[in-house]
Amino acid sequence: MTQRPIYLDGHATTPVDPRVMEAMIPFFTQQFGNAASSSHLYGWEAEAAVKQARERLAAAINASPEEIVFTSGATEANNLAIKGVAEAYFQRGRHIVTVQTEHNAVLDPCTYLASLGFEITVLPVQANGLVNLDDLEAVLRPDTILVSVMAANNEIGVLQPLSDIGQRCHDLGILFHSDAAQAIGKVPLDVQAMQVDLMSLTAHKVYGPKGIGALYVRRRNPRVTLAPQQHGGGHERGMRSGTLYTPQIVGFAKAVDLGLAEMTAETPRLKGLRDYLWARLQACDGLVMNGHPSQRLPGNLNLSVAGVDGQALHLGLRSLVAISSGSACSSASRQPSHVLKALGRSNDLAYATLRFGLGRFTTADEIDHVAEGVIATITALRSAAIDPIDQGHTVPEAIS
Ligand SMILES: *Cc1c(COP(=O)(O)O)cnc(C)c1O
């Protein structure tokens, strides 16, 4: 059997931590009740587990439990936040502001709203991937109802200045939503200090299960109203109907708890491995780091390689290491990543981009192995490009 590639695609998803799995298991087979069944023990058990998970998740972002609405993940949370606000506040205004480097789960709901007559401003970013606060302030208007800016970018890992943005929005009475799918459990989040009104969360980027997430919805100063996007039994105070997925909810809270408990030790460890990888790769010249060098997730390294064909580079690496070229969505459609384009990268550089997402189970040995393989592959591709006859390696044919 051939060796499986080393997994460094932690921005796409992460494995479930065995401690999370252990916490979830009883809720599949023993405590399997419906949290909405109020007439018997099975329901009470599930309800108690959901209540505890809700309290822990709320505490993790300095919210209160009634402000947590469980969803199937961050995609649904983003849709609920953006479309839910648009539908509830359209009489106040129809202008929404977001940013070019947002996830498609934010950009596409905005595009949809534009088709209904909302006006969307999509702000550019600076060359380092960060929003310029003056640019943001300049586009805010009396009819702006919502600003949506992510906490941490899923490709380049940059951390946006949420507190500064939140303050400007609140000064003007504009709601502020943040997609924190990549940030929860990895960097500190505080919805009070950051003045965030709506925050999207997901479990599967932080060693929790797939298919569960939440939307934080502020209840005071100001109280946010949302139009539900899914109607039914009136679960989650009417904001999101559907039987609560108890095992996933328990796993989500456990995963976030572990992330917080281990953050102090894990952050410097990941930064150390990430910086070591970047330093070792300097054996090759012509590498360009994408995104702010330090204001980024500790496990993120995103770089473009000058002078090699992107497709050949990825084909050359895929048996060694599982990484992405850009976002998962754009690698399927073979469009250059919209995030890298927003940073001003050429199509060639955008295609020749490696996104490394180091995580809890990444070891120094793995980083050494990957660094060697990446250096060898880049070197081979470059020498092949100069002299295709005299090549010591098999290089996949470049596809233009
Ligand atoms: C992964 C991700 C999403 C989508 O989350 P799901 O829970 O998979 O729906 C949204 N936004 C960002 C920034 C992400 O990284």
The ligand as an SDF file (V2000), in Angstrom:
LIG
                    3D

 15 15  0  0  0  0  0  0  0  0999 V2000
  -15.3330   26.5850    5.6140 C   0  0  0  0  0  0  0  0  0  0  0  0
  -15.8210   27.9960    5.5590 C   0  0  0  0  0  0  0  0  0  0  0  0
  -17.1770   28.2910    5.3640 C   0  0  0  0  0  0  0  0  0  0  0  0
  -18.1940   27.2090    5.1380 C   0  0  0  0  0  0  0  0  0  0  0  0
  -18.4530   26.5370    6.3310 O   0  0  0  0  0  0  0  0  0  0  0  0
  -19.3240   25.1850    6.3410 P   0  0  0  0  0  0  0  0  0  0  0  0
  -19.5040   24.9230    7.7830 O   0  0  0  0  0  0  0  0  0  0  0  0
  -18.4710   24.1740    5.6510 O   0  0  0  0  0  0  0  0  0  0  0  0
  -20.5880   25.4730    5.6430 O   0  0  0  0  0  0  0  0  0  0  0  0
  -17.5520   29.6040    5.3570 C   0  0  0  0  0  0  0  0  0  0  0  0
  -16.6740   30.5840    5.5410 N   0  0  0  0  0  0  0  0  0  0  0  0
  -15.3640   30.3480    5.7310 C   0  0  0  0  0  0  0  0  0  0  0  0
  -14.4230   31.4750    5.9350 C   0  0  0  0  0  0  0  0  0  0  0  0
  -14.9010   29.0400    5.7380 C   0  0  0  0  0  0  0  0  0  0  0  0
  -13.6010   28.8070    5.9070 O   0  0  0  0  0  0  0  0  0  0  0  0
  1  2  1  0
  2  3  1  0
  2 14  2  0
  3  4  1  0
  3 10  2  0
  4  5  1  0
  5  6  1  0
  6  7  2  0
  6  8  1  0
  6  9  1  0
 10 11  1  0
 11 12  2  0
 12 13  1  0
 12 14  1  0
 14 15  1  0
M  END
$$$$
